[in-house]
């Protein structure tokens, strides 16, 4: 249907659903409608700014969003950063772009019944170019020289950056490779334990439209080192240790500081807890219901 909707505004969703008031396409695609108001969620503009980092499927999104805007749809964004990008990119009326941020995925707590093991830096997310695992590997090779116990855990599904990641891994010395743990079997329970047990979370993305894992770590009392990319400065506030995108040396310094400076760690943990508390699902639900009601009232 997406292939059809890139070229025409039919068939409408009411063909399947019957009469409805508001249709929300939660991931870049909102079906055409006969009468209902339409809202499409745009989580980031990776396919616009970095098409080389995307797969063919996601490179279809910009045209679908543009077509929806041209036919009267409104846009929902997770952050003000992405909302401003959508307005600048599309030239749409700012009044049709709305920001409702999601909540922290889970309120994690540090586990108390797990065995003590070596401390580890956690990298969480699909292995894709946008997450910049390669810079993490380069940085860890240097960090490992300063602490013989510290490990790196790379957790998440294999993606379209796996081949480059594995090549970069092979280029490291055997001593460093032996301290890097790859986890692809990460269900919700395993994810919770990995996040809550980490010494810190490293999140050096090239570009982000929101940033769930850093907030997830902050909610668990885990300090975060993140890049100054996209929405991350907005979403993480003053709670993270920030580095420039692709700056391996800066990442080394930030990781070592958060690992060894206990006063700095405590400060990041306290700020992170306050920052994560700003993002609740109750608030998200309330604001989204208000938005639906406004769209319904404005469309009648």
One Martini backbone bead per residue (centre of mass of N, CA, C, O) as a GRO file, in nm:
protein
  300
    1UNK     BB    1   0.054   0.064  -0.017
    2UNK     BB    2   0.289   0.262  -0.020
    3UNK     BB    3   0.337   0.258  -0.324
    4UNK     BB    4   0.064   0.390  -0.382
    5UNK     BB    5   0.074   0.644  -0.177
    6UNK     BB    6   0.304   0.793  -0.339
    7UNK     BB    7   0.074   0.862  -0.589
    8UNK     BB    8  -0.199   0.826  -0.411
    9UNK     BB    9  -0.526   0.890  -0.229
   10UNK     BB   10  -0.556   0.565  -0.266
   11UNK     BB   11  -0.692   0.400  -0.052
   12UNK     BB   12  -0.877   0.446   0.214
   13UNK     BB   13  -0.911   0.358   0.544
   14UNK     BB   14  -1.230   0.330   0.543
   15UNK     BB   15  -1.242   0.068   0.377
   16UNK     BB   16  -1.170  -0.092   0.656
   17UNK     BB   17  -1.303   0.084   0.916
   18UNK     BB   18  -1.465   0.308   0.859
   19UNK     BB   19  -1.566   0.550   1.042
   20UNK     BB   20  -1.351   0.825   1.140
   21UNK     BB   21  -1.169   1.097   1.297
   22UNK     BB   22  -0.868   0.979   1.353
   23UNK     BB   23  -0.539   0.938   1.201
   24UNK     BB   24  -0.246   0.751   1.313
   25UNK     BB   25   0.081   0.760   1.195
   26UNK     BB   26   0.359   0.623   1.381
   27UNK     BB   27   0.562   0.574   1.098
   28UNK     BB   28   0.561   0.806   0.840
   29UNK     BB   29   0.267   0.670   0.784
   30UNK     BB   30  -0.041   0.794   0.640
   31UNK     BB   31  -0.334   0.737   0.548
   32UNK     BB   32  -0.578   0.798   0.360
   33UNK     BB   33  -0.881   0.999   0.361
   34UNK     BB   34  -1.200   1.121   0.352
   35UNK     BB   35  -1.246   1.289   0.659
   36UNK     BB   36  -1.024   1.245   0.838
   37UNK     BB   37  -0.790   1.319   1.037
   38UNK     BB   38  -0.424   1.368   1.022
   39UNK     BB   39  -0.136   1.184   1.163
   40UNK     BB   40   0.228   1.207   1.160
   41UNK     BB   41   0.515   1.040   1.254
   42UNK     BB   42   0.839   1.206   1.308
   43UNK     BB   43   1.146   1.101   1.445
   44UNK     BB   44   1.324   1.166   1.186
   45UNK     BB   45   1.582   1.277   0.918
   46UNK     BB   46   1.776   1.057   0.802
   47UNK     BB   47   1.673   1.023   0.498
   48UNK     BB   48   1.764   1.320   0.433
   49UNK     BB   49   2.065   1.357   0.560
   50UNK     BB   50   2.134   1.011   0.563
   51UNK     BB   51   2.085   0.796   0.320
   52UNK     BB   52   2.351   0.617   0.352
   53UNK     BB   53   2.229   0.502   0.645
   54UNK     BB   54   2.009   0.359   0.478
   55UNK     BB   55   1.751   0.185   0.371
   56UNK     BB   56   1.526   0.155   0.124
   57UNK     BB   57   1.273   0.174   0.297
   58UNK     BB   58   1.342   0.456   0.447
   59UNK     BB   59   1.375   0.627   0.175
   60UNK     BB   60   1.051   0.665   0.143
   61UNK     BB   61   0.949   0.866   0.364
   62UNK     BB   62   0.967   1.160   0.259
   63UNK     BB   63   0.749   1.136   0.037
   64UNK     BB   64   0.517   1.055   0.228
   65UNK     BB   65   0.523   1.309   0.402
   66UNK     BB   66   0.483   1.519   0.180
   67UNK     BB   67   0.209   1.413   0.083
   68UNK     BB   68   0.060   1.449   0.349
   69UNK     BB   69   0.101   1.754   0.376
   70UNK     BB   70  -0.032   1.832   0.098
   71UNK     BB   71  -0.317   1.685   0.223
   72UNK     BB   72  -0.336   1.796   0.550
   73UNK     BB   73  -0.142   1.695   0.743
   74UNK     BB   74  -0.008   1.625   1.047
   75UNK     BB   75   0.268   1.655   1.288
   76UNK     BB   76   0.464   1.433   1.485
   77UNK     BB   77   0.705   1.490   1.749
   78UNK     BB   78   0.951   1.417   2.000
   79UNK     BB   79   1.101   1.693   1.920
   80UNK     BB   80   1.204   2.014   1.859
   81UNK     BB   81   1.426   1.950   1.664
   82UNK     BB   82   1.251   1.795   1.455
   83UNK     BB   83   1.037   2.008   1.410
   84UNK     BB   84   1.231   2.217   1.285
   85UNK     BB   85   1.323   2.035   1.054
   86UNK     BB   86   1.050   1.993   0.916
   87UNK     BB   87   0.992   2.289   0.853
   88UNK     BB   88   1.252   2.346   0.687
   89UNK     BB   89   1.220   2.113   0.477
   90UNK     BB   90   0.899   2.155   0.388
   91UNK     BB   91   0.753   2.444   0.445
   92UNK     BB   92   0.555   2.432   0.659
   93UNK     BB   93   0.329   2.497   0.883
   94UNK     BB   94   0.393   2.522   1.219
   95UNK     BB   95   0.089   2.449   1.312
   96UNK     BB   96   0.124   2.128   1.204
   97UNK     BB   97   0.342   2.100   1.437
   98UNK     BB   98   0.399   1.852   1.698
   99UNK     BB   99   0.496   1.808   2.046
  100UNK     BB  100   0.544   1.465   2.179
  101UNK     BB  101   0.688   1.310   2.427
  102UNK     BB  102   0.805   1.043   2.547
  103UNK     BB  103   0.879   0.798   2.762
  104UNK     BB  104   1.030   0.610   2.965
  105UNK     BB  105   1.039   0.286   2.908
  106UNK     BB  106   1.181   0.216   3.202
  107UNK     BB  107   1.192   0.168   3.554
  108UNK     BB  108   1.491   0.115   3.660
  109UNK     BB  109   1.694  -0.106   3.863
  110UNK     BB  110   1.934  -0.211   4.040
  111UNK     BB  111   2.060  -0.504   4.088
  112UNK     BB  112   2.093  -0.739   4.387
  113UNK     BB  113   2.121  -1.061   4.252
  114UNK     BB  114   2.402  -1.030   4.123
  115UNK     BB  115   2.696  -1.093   4.010
  116UNK     BB  116   3.004  -1.006   4.030
  117UNK     BB  117   3.188  -0.811   3.790
  118UNK     BB  118   3.311  -0.665   3.548
  119UNK     BB  119   3.326  -0.374   3.429
  120UNK     BB  120   3.099  -0.188   3.195
  121UNK     BB  121   3.044  -0.080   2.878
  122UNK     BB  122   2.751   0.032   2.715
  123UNK     BB  123   2.606  -0.071   2.399
  124UNK     BB  124   2.285   0.030   2.257
  125UNK     BB  125   2.191  -0.126   1.955
  126UNK     BB  126   2.179  -0.135   1.643
  127UNK     BB  127   2.398  -0.229   1.388
  128UNK     BB  128   2.457   0.089   1.265
  129UNK     BB  129   2.594   0.370   1.137
  130UNK     BB  130   2.445   0.587   1.323
  131UNK     BB  131   2.579   0.465   1.602
  132UNK     BB  132   2.894   0.443   1.592
  133UNK     BB  133   3.076   0.181   1.671
  134UNK     BB  134   3.363   0.249   1.565
  135UNK     BB  135   3.435   0.469   1.773
  136UNK     BB  136   3.411   0.288   2.019
  137UNK     BB  137   3.636   0.090   1.947
  138UNK     BB  138   3.864   0.296   1.939
  139UNK     BB  139   3.827   0.398   2.230
  140UNK     BB  140   3.855   0.128   2.385
  141UNK     BB  141   4.148   0.065   2.310
  142UNK     BB  142   4.242   0.297   2.504
  143UNK     BB  143   4.089   0.246   2.768
  144UNK     BB  144   4.211  -0.044   2.821
  145UNK     BB  145   4.497   0.065   2.909
  146UNK     BB  146   4.381   0.191   3.199
  147UNK     BB  147   4.191  -0.085   3.233
  148UNK     BB  148   4.195  -0.432   3.285
  149UNK     BB  149   3.872  -0.476   3.363
  150UNK     BB  150   3.737  -0.340   3.145
  151UNK     BB  151   3.444  -0.353   2.947
  152UNK     BB  152   3.263  -0.431   2.636
  153UNK     BB  153   2.912  -0.398   2.555
  154UNK     BB  154   2.739  -0.517   2.263
  155UNK     BB  155   2.392  -0.444   2.225
  156UNK     BB  156   2.211  -0.602   1.967
  157UNK     BB  157   2.120  -0.608   1.662
  158UNK     BB  158   2.176  -0.691   1.359
  159UNK     BB  159   2.283  -0.491   1.083
  160UNK     BB  160   2.403  -0.271   0.821
  161UNK     BB  161   2.690  -0.261   1.020
  162UNK     BB  162   2.828  -0.541   1.076
  163UNK     BB  163   3.067  -0.567   0.881
  164UNK     BB  164   3.223  -0.316   0.982
  165UNK     BB  165   3.243  -0.403   1.274
  166UNK     BB  166   3.400  -0.671   1.228
  167UNK     BB  167   3.644  -0.539   1.092
  168UNK     BB  168   3.722  -0.355   1.334
  169UNK     BB  169   3.761  -0.585   1.535
  170UNK     BB  170   3.993  -0.736   1.381
  171UNK     BB  171   4.196  -0.479   1.409
  172UNK     BB  172   4.234  -0.554   1.683
  173UNK     BB  173   4.364  -0.665   1.943
  174UNK     BB  174   4.332  -0.949   2.122
  175UNK     BB  175   4.315  -0.812   2.403
  176UNK     BB  176   4.068  -0.635   2.326
  177UNK     BB  177   3.870  -0.841   2.203
  178UNK     BB  178   3.841  -1.013   2.474
  179UNK     BB  179   3.675  -0.741   2.603
  180UNK     BB  180   3.446  -0.796   2.387
  181UNK     BB  181   3.089  -0.808   2.402
  182UNK     BB  182   2.843  -0.986   2.222
  183UNK     BB  183   2.481  -0.904   2.208
  184UNK     BB  184   2.172  -1.043   2.055
  185UNK     BB  185   2.005  -1.168   2.317
  186UNK     BB  186   1.782  -0.906   2.375
  187UNK     BB  187   1.564  -0.892   2.592
  188UNK     BB  188   1.403  -0.728   2.832
  189UNK     BB  189   1.549  -0.859   3.071
  190UNK     BB  190   1.839  -0.830   2.963
  191UNK     BB  191   1.832  -0.527   2.925
  192UNK     BB  192   1.789  -0.443   3.215
  193UNK     BB  193   2.052  -0.569   3.327
  194UNK     BB  194   2.254  -0.424   3.144
  195UNK     BB  195   2.185  -0.138   3.223
  196UNK     BB  196   2.188  -0.156   3.544
  197UNK     BB  197   2.503  -0.287   3.539
  198UNK     BB  198   2.642  -0.047   3.432
  199UNK     BB  199   2.886   0.193   3.439
  200UNK     BB  200   2.804   0.283   3.140
  201UNK     BB  201   2.679   0.477   2.866
  202UNK     BB  202   2.730   0.463   2.515
  203UNK     BB  203   2.620   0.746   2.275
  204UNK     BB  204   2.768   0.813   1.952
  205UNK     BB  205   2.583   0.941   1.755
  206UNK     BB  206   2.521   1.102   1.452
  207UNK     BB  207   2.194   1.073   1.490
  208UNK     BB  208   1.892   1.215   1.655
  209UNK     BB  209   1.537   1.235   1.758
  210UNK     BB  210   1.600   1.136   2.066
  211UNK     BB  211   1.674   0.886   2.312
  212UNK     BB  212   1.625   0.618   2.495
  213UNK     BB  213   1.878   0.480   2.631
  214UNK     BB  214   1.977   0.720   2.805
  215UNK     BB  215   1.718   0.744   2.978
  216UNK     BB  216   1.721   0.456   3.077
  217UNK     BB  217   1.988   0.483   3.230
  218UNK     BB  218   1.911   0.720   3.413
  219UNK     BB  219   1.675   0.566   3.556
  220UNK     BB  220   1.912   0.349   3.666
  221UNK     BB  221   2.178   0.510   3.754
  222UNK     BB  222   2.334   0.570   3.472
  223UNK     BB  223   2.577   0.698   3.312
  224UNK     BB  224   2.636   0.932   3.030
  225UNK     BB  225   2.777   0.908   2.698
  226UNK     BB  226   2.743   1.161   2.443
  227UNK     BB  227   2.649   1.306   2.164
  228UNK     BB  228   2.615   1.610   1.968
  229UNK     BB  229   2.320   1.489   1.845
  230UNK     BB  230   2.067   1.641   1.760
  231UNK     BB  231   1.846   1.582   2.033
  232UNK     BB  232   2.029   1.519   2.283
  233UNK     BB  233   2.066   1.795   2.426
  234UNK     BB  234   1.763   1.829   2.479
  235UNK     BB  235   1.692   1.552   2.626
  236UNK     BB  236   1.958   1.545   2.834
  237UNK     BB  237   2.083   1.804   2.887
  238UNK     BB  238   2.301   1.813   3.184
  239UNK     BB  239   2.346   1.483   3.230
  240UNK     BB  240   2.563   1.450   3.019
  241UNK     BB  241   2.851   1.346   2.852
  242UNK     BB  242   2.987   1.533   2.598
  243UNK     BB  243   3.054   1.476   2.245
  244UNK     BB  244   3.175   1.470   1.947
  245UNK     BB  245   3.130   1.362   1.649
  246UNK     BB  246   3.378   1.117   1.594
  247UNK     BB  247   3.543   1.164   1.873
  248UNK     BB  248   3.759   0.951   2.010
  249UNK     BB  249   3.923   1.119   2.213
  250UNK     BB  250   3.681   1.241   2.362
  251UNK     BB  251   3.563   0.968   2.445
  252UNK     BB  252   3.792   0.873   2.618
  253UNK     BB  253   3.785   1.102   2.827
  254UNK     BB  254   3.488   1.063   2.917
  255UNK     BB  255   3.502   0.768   3.007
  256UNK     BB  256   3.729   0.802   3.218
  257UNK     BB  257   3.594   1.013   3.393
  258UNK     BB  258   3.335   0.849   3.466
  259UNK     BB  259   3.499   0.604   3.584
  260UNK     BB  260   3.709   0.770   3.801
  261UNK     BB  261   3.513   1.010   3.885
  262UNK     BB  262   3.306   1.011   4.149
  263UNK     BB  263   3.189   1.296   4.152
  264UNK     BB  264   3.099   1.299   3.855
  265UNK     BB  265   2.918   1.054   3.866
  266UNK     BB  266   2.719   1.159   4.079
  267UNK     BB  267   2.625   1.400   3.912
  268UNK     BB  268   2.513   1.243   3.666
  269UNK     BB  269   2.312   1.069   3.821
  270UNK     BB  270   2.140   1.295   3.944
  271UNK     BB  271   2.068   1.436   3.677
  272UNK     BB  272   1.946   1.188   3.534
  273UNK     BB  273   1.708   1.142   3.720
  274UNK     BB  274   1.574   1.416   3.663
  275UNK     BB  275   1.552   1.391   3.354
  276UNK     BB  276   1.382   1.128   3.332
  277UNK     BB  277   1.132   1.245   3.496
  278UNK     BB  278   1.022   1.426   3.249
  279UNK     BB  279   0.947   1.130   3.113
  280UNK     BB  280   0.615   1.044   3.078
  281UNK     BB  281   0.341   0.850   2.988
  282UNK     BB  282   0.116   1.019   3.105
  283UNK     BB  283   0.185   1.280   2.961
  284UNK     BB  284   0.181   1.169   2.676
  285UNK     BB  285  -0.115   1.076   2.672
  286UNK     BB  286  -0.247   1.347   2.734
  287UNK     BB  287  -0.128   1.507   2.490
  288UNK     BB  288  -0.236   1.319   2.269
  289UNK     BB  289  -0.537   1.349   2.328
  290UNK     BB  290  -0.543   1.655   2.283
  291UNK     BB  291  -0.457   1.640   1.989
  292UNK     BB  292  -0.690   1.473   1.880
  293UNK     BB  293  -0.912   1.671   1.964
  294UNK     BB  294  -0.810   1.910   1.796
  295UNK     BB  295  -0.826   1.770   1.521
  296UNK     BB  296  -1.124   1.701   1.531
  297UNK     BB  297  -1.234   1.991   1.575
  298UNK     BB  298  -1.083   2.120   1.320
  299UNK     BB  299  -1.232   1.912   1.104
  300UNK     BB  300  -1.550   1.985   1.142
   0.00000   0.00000   0.00000
